[in-house]
Each structure stands twice: as C-alpha cells, then as structure tokens.
Amino acid sequence: MNRNNPQKLSEKATGRVTLSNLNPRISYTIEGEGAGGVAGFAKGGADVSLAEIGQETLLAYTVRADVGGKVAQLRARRINATAKSLAGQFFDRFSEQVVKTLPR
C-alpha cells in the first residue's frame, strides 16, 4: 500500500472468540483472534474480574493485543490504542445491558 496510490484491502477476515478460566461470579478470560490475509492477524483478550461491593458489582479488566502482518506492522501503535478503546466501549455497553436486566 502506498500513500499516493491507496488501495482497498479486499481480503476476507476470519476470527473466533473464546471464554476461558471461568470462575463464575469472580473472574474469566475473553480471548479473540482473527486473520485477514495481507492485512495480517490480530490476537487479543482481556482478563476480567468481578467483585461484589454492597448491592453493586465492580467489573475490572486488563486488555492485551498483538498484531502482525505487513499492514499491522505499520499501524501497531494505532491498533493497540484502538483495541483498548474498543474494550472500554464493549464493557461500558455490557454494563448498560446488565443494568437493564436488574429488577427495579
């Protein structure tokens, strides 16, 4: 890819997400990986912990991301920042959905 002649990446991506280290009501690990031909690959995950504080649950997480491939090598910093931002958005939305299911 060249800045003066940008090209679309038309590769199809594949991926999967898994949950592991399941410790119900306490912690778990969510991991994902994907590959997209010349675009490269991405692997990442989050270790999630839950803690009861009175009537509420505190959700804390640590995110990690790893990328590789030609395009990924050029944009690794941006990809890592985006991964952290998307994880934050995911858990914010997750929290909103959980709150909606609670009895009032």
C-alpha positions, 0 to 999 in steps of 0.5 A: 500500500502506498500513500499516493496510490491507496488501495482497498484491502479486499481480503476476507477476515476470519476470527473466533472468540473464546471464554476461558478460566471461568470462575463464575461470579469472580473472574474469566478470560475473553480471548479473540483472534482473527486473520485477514490475509495481507492485512495480517492477524490480530490476537487479543483478550482481556482478563476480567474480574468481578467483585461484589461491593454492597448491592453493586458489582465492580467489573475490572479488566486488563486488555492485551493485543498483538498484531502482525502482518505487513499492514499491522506492522505499520499501524501497531501503535494505532491498533493497540490504542484502538483495541483498548478503546474498543474494550472500554466501549464493549464493557461500558455497553455490557454494563448498560445491558446488565443494568437493564436486566436488574429488577427495579 
